Amino acid sequence: MRIDIMTLFPDTVGDVLSESILGRAQERGFITVRTHQIRDWTTNKQNQVDDYPYGGGRGAVMQADPLYRCWAHICEETGTRPHTIYMSPCGRVFDQGQARRLAADYENLILVCGHYEGIDQRFIDECVDEELSLGDFVLTGGEIAAMAVTDAVCRLLPGVLSDPECFEEESHWNGLLEYPQYSRPAVWHERPVPEVLTSGDHAKVARWRRKQSILRTMYRRPDLFARLRLPDKTKAEKKFIQELEEEDHEFKVRYAENLGR
Ligand SMILES: C[S@@+](CC[C@H](N)C(=O)[O-])C[C@H]1O[C@@H](n2cnc3c(N)ncnc32)[C@H](O)[C@@H]1O
């Protein structure tokens, strides 16, 4: 996949995305990330990209033309018309499901980072396919959101992580939060690692992790838990759910509520 990011801060964005796992993935050719300075596509001497908002009010709005010229340059360079996303607090809230969709559906993406009061609606109407928000809050610019989307999408692509298991066991893959993780030493500040994790019994470890995952989701994210459909069709799954119900009364109540929906 190739991701082109349109921004007023291409060096900052490029530096962050060239580090660590994504940097190595770029070096190995699994992904390509390019940043573009929108200011380079102005036609005035001052390289001004913004102007006052029609209708009055405070702040400045990024003008449509430099954005369009930058966007058209990327289309020409890639020889395609990439799916174009404007990072915006008015967009659909980005989550793991959106990351999976973008990773599966597109070979080329353009991410547009706004600044000031945002960007001229006419550029959005002409060139943008969708708007994505990082959450229900307002950032000063779209760069952090674009970096978050790039990171979340790219780590799902073949070759970027060593194994699909790396993300398939993580939070939000199957509607659950991940279980707690521990590393050496076995005792730190008088806090021992849960005994089961040092038992060497893989089945027991797997069961403990699944239980922690379910209970953590239930207590921390009741909204996710309410949407969860735990499989209880096979004998082993039924037994597991039954044991959980016996071990945790709250689970029994909430699981029954979910089934009733
Ligand atoms: C200060 S914001 C503009 C906010 C805009 N006036 C509004 O009230 O909706 C400047 C830029 O930051 C980016 N931005 C701000 N909050 C964001 C969010 N939650 N998700 C994604 N991008 C965001 C957008 O690109 C936006 O054009």
The ligand as a Gaussian input file, in Angstrom:
#p B3LYP/6-31G(d) Opt

LIG

0 1
 C       -8.685000      23.295000      14.824000
 S       -9.157000      22.031000      13.732000
 C      -10.554000      22.696000      12.953000
 C      -11.812000      22.369000      13.682000
 C      -13.048000      22.897000      12.994000
 N      -13.094000      24.330000      13.040000
 C      -14.282000      22.329000      13.677000
 O      -14.760000      22.935000      14.640000
 O      -14.756000      21.245000      13.277000
 C       -7.940000      22.047000      12.491000
 C       -7.711000      20.720000      11.787000
 O       -7.328000      19.738000      12.697000
 C       -7.757000      18.476000      12.269000
 N       -8.516000      17.835000      13.365000
 C       -8.950000      18.428000      14.481000
 N       -9.578000      17.593000      15.288000
 C       -9.546000      16.384000      14.672000
 C      -10.044000      15.104000      14.999000
 N      -10.721000      14.859000      16.110000
 N       -9.825000      14.096000      14.126000
 C       -9.153000      14.310000      12.986000
 N       -8.659000      15.505000      12.612000
 C       -8.852000      16.548000      13.450000
 C       -8.584000      18.680000      11.010000
 O       -7.800000      18.348000       9.888000
 C       -8.905000      20.171000      11.051000
 O       -9.018000      20.728000       9.771000

